[in-house]
Amino acid sequence: MREPYRVAPGIHALPSELPIPGLGLQPVNAFLVMAAEPMLIDAGMPVDRAAFEHSLHSLVDPSDLRWIVVTHDDRDHTGLLPRLLETAPQATLVTSPISVTRLCEEFRLPQERIVTANPGGRLRTADRVLSFHRPPVFDSPGTLAVHDHASGTLYSSDSFGTVLPEIGDHLHDHEEQEFFEGFAVLNRAIAPWTRLVDPVKFLEPIAELRDLRPERLLSSHAPAVEGNLDPLFEAMARVPDLPPWPPEADLEAALDAHETAHSS
């Protein structure tokens, strides 16, 4: 893991990364919100369990943690979840019903400490309101994007992620072309079904998120983005028109090469 960093007042990123062979590094972020009731957005990767716990404890006493929001059930979002539910006895897990079902395939979750949310729902905590939305791309049907209305922060889960040769803390740490080239790859790779969608309907969740007028967008798989988010929404709107990723293999050429290699 990399060192935690402050994204905005009261918001800290707990950043890590995954190598993507031949392409670069995929950021993997969780976020800690130091609100009146401290809240963790996602719970890191299994490979980072010890480092993630150390980073989290450097920022908050786990006994003070009140909410653990899991945007979906993938392992890069749930690595420390069972441990957190033990060490943060006051924390309530917030996730979608689909994610609860899928998480229970691997973990025994305390059902009395779970609040479920679906797109269109809201959760009121001591000092803020969270609204839940369907992000435009996702690789799990239970995925939620979360908008914190108090801070103007949109936590977009896997959506709006990228792949980079090196990872900085903020978008302005990167060349724009570099960021959006990786953006085009990752947002197709996690959602190859975008080639099959109605492009007009695909715009609906993008418009819903844009209409929230967030001040910043924090993706699980990208550096932090603040200020003008229109380039992100516009790039996402183009995803269904891009060629599929991974590229379609030339099977005949591969078979010919295999036969040539074995006949020589």
C-alpha positions as CSV (number, residue, x, y, z in Angstrom):
1,M,0.0,0.0,0.0
2,R,0.9,3.6,-0.4
3,E,0.7,6.1,2.4
4,P,-2.7,7.6,3.2
5,Y,-3.3,11.1,2.0
6,R,-5.8,13.9,2.6
7,V,-8.2,14.4,-0.3
8,A,-10.2,17.2,1.2
9,P,-11.2,18.4,4.7
10,G,-12.2,15.4,6.6
11,I,-11.6,12.9,3.8
12,H,-8.6,10.6,3.6
13,A,-7.6,8.1,0.9
14,L,-6.2,4.7,1.7
15,P,-4.5,4.0,-1.6
16,S,-3.0,0.8,-3.0
17,E,-2.5,-0.5,-6.5
18,L,-2.8,-3.6,-8.7
19,P,-0.4,-4.4,-11.6
20,I,-2.2,-4.9,-15.0
21,P,0.2,-6.9,-17.2
22,G,1.3,-4.9,-20.3
23,L,-0.7,-1.8,-19.3
24,G,0.5,-0.4,-16.0
25,L,-1.1,0.0,-12.5
26,Q,-4.7,0.1,-11.5
27,P,-5.3,2.3,-8.4
28,V,-7.2,0.7,-5.6
29,N,-8.6,3.1,-3.1
30,A,-10.7,3.1,0.1
31,F,-11.8,6.3,1.8
32,L,-12.2,7.4,5.4
33,V,-14.7,10.2,6.1
34,M,-14.0,11.8,9.5
35,A,-17.6,12.9,10.1
36,A,-19.5,13.2,13.4
37,E,-19.9,9.4,12.8
38,P,-16.7,8.3,11.1
39,M,-17.4,6.3,7.9
40,L,-15.2,4.0,5.8
41,I,-15.9,3.6,2.1
42,D,-14.8,0.1,1.1
43,A,-12.3,-2.1,3.0
44,G,-9.2,-2.7,0.9
45,M,-7.7,-5.9,-0.7
46,P,-6.9,-9.2,1.0
47,V,-3.3,-8.8,0.1
48,D,-3.1,-5.5,2.0
49,R,-4.9,-6.6,5.2
50,A,-2.0,-5.8,7.6
51,A,-1.0,-2.6,5.9
52,F,-4.6,-1.5,5.5
53,E,-5.3,-2.0,9.1
54,H,-2.2,-0.1,10.1
55,S,-3.1,2.8,7.8
56,L,-6.7,2.9,9.1
57,H,-5.6,2.8,12.7
58,S,-3.2,5.7,12.1
59,L,-6.2,7.9,11.2
60,V,-9.1,6.6,13.4
61,D,-9.6,4.5,16.5
62,P,-11.7,1.6,15.1
63,S,-13.9,1.8,18.2
64,D,-15.0,5.2,16.8
65,L,-16.0,3.9,13.4
66,R,-19.7,4.0,12.9
67,W,-20.3,3.1,9.2
68,I,-18.6,0.8,6.7
69,V,-20.0,1.4,3.2
70,V,-19.1,-1.4,0.8
71,T,-19.8,-0.3,-2.8
72,H,-19.9,-3.9,-4.0
73,D,-18.8,-7.4,-3.1
74,D,-15.5,-7.7,-5.1
75,R,-12.5,-8.7,-3.1
76,D,-10.6,-5.5,-3.7
77,H,-13.3,-3.7,-1.8
78,T,-13.8,-6.2,1.1
79,G,-10.4,-7.5,2.1
80,L,-10.5,-6.3,5.7
81,L,-14.3,-6.4,6.2
82,P,-14.5,-9.4,8.6
83,R,-11.7,-8.0,10.7
84,L,-13.2,-4.6,10.8
85,L,-16.5,-5.9,12.0
86,E,-14.6,-7.5,14.9
87,T,-12.4,-4.5,15.8
88,A,-15.1,-1.8,15.1
89,P,-18.0,-3.1,17.2
90,Q,-20.1,0.1,16.8
91,A,-19.9,0.0,13.0
92,T,-22.9,-0.8,10.8
93,L,-22.3,-2.3,7.3
94,V,-24.1,-0.5,4.5
95,T,-24.3,-2.2,1.1
96,S,-26.8,-3.5,-1.4
97,P,-28.9,-6.6,-0.8
98,I,-27.2,-8.3,-3.8
99,S,-23.8,-7.6,-2.3
100,V,-24.9,-9.0,1.1
101,T,-26.0,-12.2,-0.5
102,R,-22.7,-12.6,-2.4
103,L,-20.6,-11.6,0.6
104,C,-22.3,-14.3,2.7
105,E,-20.8,-16.9,0.3
106,E,-17.4,-16.1,1.9
107,F,-18.0,-14.4,5.2
108,R,-20.4,-14.8,8.1
109,L,-21.8,-11.4,8.5
110,P,-23.7,-10.1,11.6
111,Q,-27.1,-9.6,10.0
112,E,-28.2,-7.3,12.9
113,R,-25.4,-4.8,11.9
114,I,-26.4,-4.5,8.2
115,V,-28.3,-1.8,6.5
116,T,-29.1,-2.4,2.9
117,A,-29.5,0.2,0.2
118,N,-30.4,0.2,-3.4
119,P,-30.0,2.9,-6.1
120,G,-32.5,5.7,-5.3
121,G,-32.2,5.2,-1.6
122,R,-30.9,7.5,1.1
123,L,-29.2,7.2,4.5
124,R,-29.2,9.9,7.1
125,T,-26.3,9.9,9.6
126,A,-25.6,12.3,12.4
127,D,-24.4,15.1,10.2
128,R,-24.9,14.2,6.6
129,V,-27.1,12.5,4.0
130,L,-25.9,9.8,1.6
131,S,-27.7,9.0,-1.6
132,F,-27.2,5.9,-3.6
133,H,-27.0,5.6,-7.3
134,R,-26.4,3.1,-10.1
135,P,-23.0,4.0,-11.7
136,P,-22.7,3.9,-15.5
137,V,-20.3,0.9,-15.6
138,F,-19.8,-1.9,-13.1
139,D,-18.7,-5.5,-12.9
140,S,-21.1,-6.6,-10.0
141,P,-24.9,-6.2,-10.2
142,G,-24.9,-5.0,-6.6
143,T,-22.7,-1.9,-7.2
144,L,-23.6,1.4,-5.6
145,A,-22.2,4.9,-6.2
146,V,-22.5,7.0,-3.1
147,H,-23.0,10.8,-3.0
148,D,-22.2,12.6,0.3
149,H,-24.4,15.7,0.1
150,A,-22.5,17.4,3.0
151,S,-19.1,17.4,1.3
152,G,-20.3,17.3,-2.3
153,T,-18.3,14.1,-2.9
154,L,-19.3,11.4,-5.3
155,Y,-17.8,8.0,-4.5
156,S,-18.2,6.2,-7.9
157,S,-16.9,2.7,-7.0
158,D,-15.2,1.1,-10.1
159,S,-16.7,3.7,-12.5
160,F,-14.4,6.5,-13.8
161,G,-11.3,4.5,-13.0
162,T,-8.1,4.3,-15.0
163,V,-4.8,2.5,-15.6
164,L,-1.6,4.5,-15.3
165,P,2.2,3.9,-15.6
166,E,2.6,5.5,-12.1
167,I,0.0,6.7,-9.7
168,G,-0.3,10.1,-8.2
169,D,-2.8,11.4,-5.7
170,H,-4.8,13.7,-7.9
171,L,-5.7,14.0,-11.6
172,H,-3.4,17.1,-12.0
173,D,-0.4,14.8,-11.2
174,H,-0.9,13.2,-14.6
175,E,-0.9,14.1,-18.2
176,E,-4.6,14.4,-19.3
177,Q,-4.0,12.1,-22.3
178,E,-2.4,9.5,-20.2
179,F,-5.3,9.5,-17.7
180,F,-8.0,9.2,-20.4
181,E,-6.2,6.5,-22.4
182,G,-6.2,4.4,-19.2
183,F,-9.8,5.5,-18.5
184,A,-10.9,4.2,-21.9
185,V,-9.3,0.8,-21.2
186,L,-10.5,0.2,-17.6
187,N,-14.1,1.3,-18.1
188,R,-14.5,-1.1,-21.0
189,A,-12.6,-3.9,-19.3
190,I,-14.8,-4.0,-16.2
191,A,-18.0,-3.7,-18.3
192,P,-17.6,-5.4,-21.7
193,W,-21.4,-5.4,-21.9
194,T,-21.2,-1.7,-22.8
195,R,-20.8,-2.8,-26.4
196,L,-24.4,-4.2,-26.3
197,V,-26.2,-1.3,-24.6
198,D,-28.6,1.3,-26.0
199,P,-26.3,4.3,-26.1
200,V,-29.2,6.7,-25.3
201,K,-30.1,4.7,-22.2
202,F,-26.5,4.5,-21.2
203,L,-26.5,8.3,-20.8
204,E,-29.2,8.2,-18.1
205,P,-27.0,7.2,-15.1
206,I,-24.4,9.6,-16.3
207,A,-26.9,12.5,-16.4
208,E,-28.2,11.5,-12.9
209,L,-24.7,11.7,-11.5
210,R,-23.9,15.0,-13.3
211,D,-27.1,16.5,-12.0
212,L,-25.9,15.9,-8.4
213,R,-23.3,18.6,-9.2
214,P,-20.5,17.0,-7.1
215,E,-17.5,19.0,-6.2
216,R,-15.2,16.0,-6.4
217,L,-15.3,12.5,-7.8
218,L,-13.5,9.7,-5.9
219,S,-13.2,6.5,-7.8
220,S,-12.0,3.3,-6.3
221,H,-9.6,3.0,-9.2
222,A,-8.4,6.5,-10.0
223,P,-6.6,9.5,-8.5
224,A,-8.9,12.1,-6.9
225,V,-10.6,14.5,-9.3
226,E,-11.9,17.9,-8.1
227,G,-13.5,20.9,-9.8
228,N,-14.7,20.5,-13.4
229,L,-15.9,16.9,-13.7
230,D,-17.5,17.4,-17.2
231,P,-14.5,15.8,-19.0
232,L,-15.1,12.6,-17.0
233,F,-18.8,12.5,-17.8
234,E,-18.1,13.2,-21.4
235,A,-15.5,10.5,-21.7
236,M,-17.8,8.0,-20.0
237,A,-20.6,8.8,-22.5
238,R,-18.2,7.7,-25.3
239,V,-17.5,4.3,-23.9
240,P,-20.2,2.3,-25.8
241,D,-18.9,3.6,-29.1
242,L,-15.3,2.4,-28.4
243,P,-14.0,-1.0,-29.7
244,P,-14.4,-3.9,-27.2
245,W,-11.7,-4.5,-24.6
246,P,-9.9,-6.8,-24.3
247,P,-9.5,-6.7,-28.1
248,E,-11.1,-9.5,-30.0
249,A,-8.5,-12.2,-30.7
250,D,-7.7,-13.2,-34.2
251,L,-8.3,-16.9,-33.6
252,E,-7.3,-18.1,-37.0
253,A,-4.0,-16.3,-36.9
254,A,-3.3,-17.7,-33.4
255,L,-4.1,-21.3,-34.7
256,D,-1.9,-20.8,-37.8
257,A,1.0,-19.6,-35.6
258,H,0.5,-22.6,-33.3
259,E,0.5,-25.1,-36.2
260,T,3.6,-23.5,-37.7
261,A,5.5,-23.7,-34.4
262,H,4.7,-27.4,-34.0
263,S,5.4,-28.4,-37.6
264,S,8.9,-26.9,-37.7
